[in-house]
């Protein structure tokens, strides 16, 4: 499922137009992105939790030369699915 499919599914489920559904999907995704970027956790019961995870600086290796190199500290988004979401996926 891509974004277009998601918008169509939301429109079909809610009875709204695709333009309204697209605006809603955009608003939800933007709100989640802004919150996680600010360091907040976004918890959607029954679906999961979006959060920002910090990674410490570390020493890695250049795969081409094998030379040791420093990898800077950083942050990345993470998602932890809720139990209900896991069960729905595993049930197929």
Backbone torsions as a table, in degrees:
resi	resn	phi	psi	omega
1	UNK	NA	129.0	175.7
2	UNK	-106.3	-175.3	-176.6
3	UNK	-60.0	-43.1	-179.4
4	UNK	-60.7	-43.7	178.3
5	UNK	-62.8	-39.8	178.9
6	UNK	-63.8	-44.2	179.1
7	UNK	-61.8	-43.0	179.1
8	UNK	-63.6	-40.3	179.1
9	UNK	-65.6	-41.3	178.3
10	UNK	-64.5	-43.1	179.3
11	UNK	-62.0	-43.5	-179.3
12	UNK	-66.3	-38.7	-178.1
13	UNK	-71.9	-40.4	-174.6
14	UNK	-91.3	-18.9	-176.7
15	UNK	81.8	7.9	177.4
16	UNK	-86.6	168.2	176.8
17	UNK	-72.2	163.5	178.5
18	UNK	-65.9	-32.6	177.9
19	UNK	-64.1	-43.8	177.9
20	UNK	-66.0	-41.3	179.1
21	UNK	-64.2	-40.4	178.5
22	UNK	-63.5	-41.8	178.6
23	UNK	-63.1	-39.9	179.5
24	UNK	-66.5	-46.3	179.1
25	UNK	-61.1	-44.2	179.0
26	UNK	-60.7	-43.9	-178.9
27	UNK	-63.6	-42.6	-179.8
28	UNK	-65.2	-47.7	-179.3
29	UNK	-63.7	-40.2	177.9
30	UNK	-64.3	-41.8	-179.9
31	UNK	-64.3	-42.5	177.8
32	UNK	-63.4	-45.4	-179.2
33	UNK	-60.7	-47.2	-179.6
34	UNK	-62.8	-43.2	-178.0
35	UNK	-65.3	-46.2	-179.4
36	UNK	-66.4	-40.1	177.9
37	UNK	-61.6	-31.8	179.0
38	UNK	-81.7	-3.7	178.6
39	UNK	95.6	4.9	178.7
40	UNK	-84.5	156.1	172.9
41	UNK	-96.1	140.5	176.1
42	UNK	-116.1	113.0	-178.1
43	UNK	-110.5	123.6	176.2
44	UNK	-114.5	101.5	-176.0
45	UNK	-54.1	134.4	-179.3
46	UNK	84.8	-11.1	179.9
47	UNK	-116.3	-57.7	178.7
48	UNK	157.8	-172.4	-176.7
49	UNK	-127.0	131.2	174.2
50	UNK	-101.9	136.7	178.7
51	UNK	-153.3	166.9	177.2
52	UNK	-99.8	130.2	177.9
53	UNK	-116.5	130.1	-180.0
54	UNK	-87.6	140.3	175.3
55	UNK	-117.3	132.5	-180.0
56	UNK	-73.8	158.6	174.5
57	UNK	-65.1	148.8	-177.8
58	UNK	-153.4	166.7	177.0
59	UNK	-98.7	129.2	178.4
60	UNK	-123.8	-171.7	179.6
61	UNK	-127.0	138.8	172.7
62	UNK	-70.8	119.6	-176.1
63	UNK	-65.9	-22.8	-179.6
64	UNK	-82.1	-39.2	-174.9
65	UNK	-109.0	-18.2	-176.5
66	UNK	79.7	1.0	-178.4
67	UNK	-70.9	138.7	177.0
68	UNK	-69.3	142.2	178.7
69	UNK	-147.0	151.8	178.9
70	UNK	-86.4	132.6	175.6
71	UNK	-106.7	124.1	-175.9
72	UNK	-66.9	154.9	174.1
73	UNK	-64.7	153.6	-179.8
74	UNK	-163.2	-176.8	179.5
75	UNK	-132.1	150.7	177.0
76	UNK	-144.4	153.0	177.9
77	UNK	-76.3	149.6	179.0
78	UNK	-138.5	152.4	178.3
79	UNK	-131.7	130.4	175.6
80	UNK	-117.9	113.0	-177.8
81	UNK	-69.9	148.1	176.7
82	UNK	-77.4	162.0	-177.8
83	UNK	-58.4	-41.6	-179.7
84	UNK	-63.7	-38.1	177.9
85	UNK	-66.9	-43.0	178.3
86	UNK	-60.6	-44.1	-180.0
87	UNK	-63.7	-41.7	-179.6
88	UNK	-63.9	-39.0	-180.0
89	UNK	-70.8	-42.6	-177.8
90	UNK	-70.5	-26.4	178.7
91	UNK	-74.2	-20.6	176.7
92	UNK	70.7	NA	NA
